[in-house]
Amino acid sequence: MAAYLELYRSGKLRERIEAAVFLLESCSLCPHSCGVNRLTGDVGKCRTPREAIVSSYGPHFGEEAPLVGGHGSGTIFFTNCNLRCQFCQNYSISQLGEGEKVNREELADMMLSLQAKGCNNINLVSPTHVVPQILEALEIAVESGLQLPLVYNSGGYDSVETLRILDGIVDIYMPDMKYDDEETAKELSGIESYPSTNKAAIKEMHQQVGDLKINEQGVAERGLLVRHLVLPNGLAGTKGIVNFLSGEISPNTYVNIMDQYHPCYRAFQIESLVRRISPVEFHEALSLAQEAGLSRLDRACPVEILRIRSE
Ligand code: SF4
């Protein structure tokens, strides 16, 4: 049973919606704290007014296996982002504003249609700047029978205050951990405080939902799943991130170390980002995670690679 159903029955979901909408008046939904009044249509760094903007939605089979199951993860891609990653792999949506405004009823209908298609969950992609809009739609969808767990699929620049509003609503947190170094975070995403803010958010998420629980059918039910995209030239700070996860979160954290980086958007203007990662860089990242004691990697490091590194 999705966590939010209990909050809805107790009447507390409405209180959470009101708390989230309140943050829009002088917007502090995310750590940027722009202070703009989004209730009257002003926009801050995420360029998103009162209504959410959606690029696309539908069953998605390219996510991690525990999210996909047999019928796909029910993704809703929100337009815009509170990050400015120079290499964004989804830049037409996150930076160029591709998408259409949707009201709460339309967003609720999207959730219900994904459930009707048999999806395992509602996978909210880039939800940070539209948390109130999601909750308003959720209430309508629950009244029409929505039961699927929510996946909060964020870039990891989330405020603890907003995450606390989501306690008991989100079942699966799937944040990125992009960098471990402030200078790199500033250069590549324009946010120096990303590493410390990101780590505080991950701690809050884990405190709410714990390690990822996967049922007998192989489907994720609740918990934390962390994504880490390996960048060329060690820019993602993999060692610091895997050590943090193992030491300060849990060695049982489910982690997807990703190899699909390819230069796009403004990456061609940054010398250290103009190439894909090499197989050696990827396997090094995997083995760093294993050496840190993380035992639940979405892809295990081949034994041969570990043997070579240990020689
Ligand atoms: S959600 Fe948008 S407007 Fe609000 S603080 Fe974050 S970037 Fe600024």
Residues whose N, C-alpha, C, O or C-beta is under 5 A from the ligand:
A	BS01	SF4	C27 S28 L29 C30 H32 S33 C34 G44 K45 C46 N82 H129
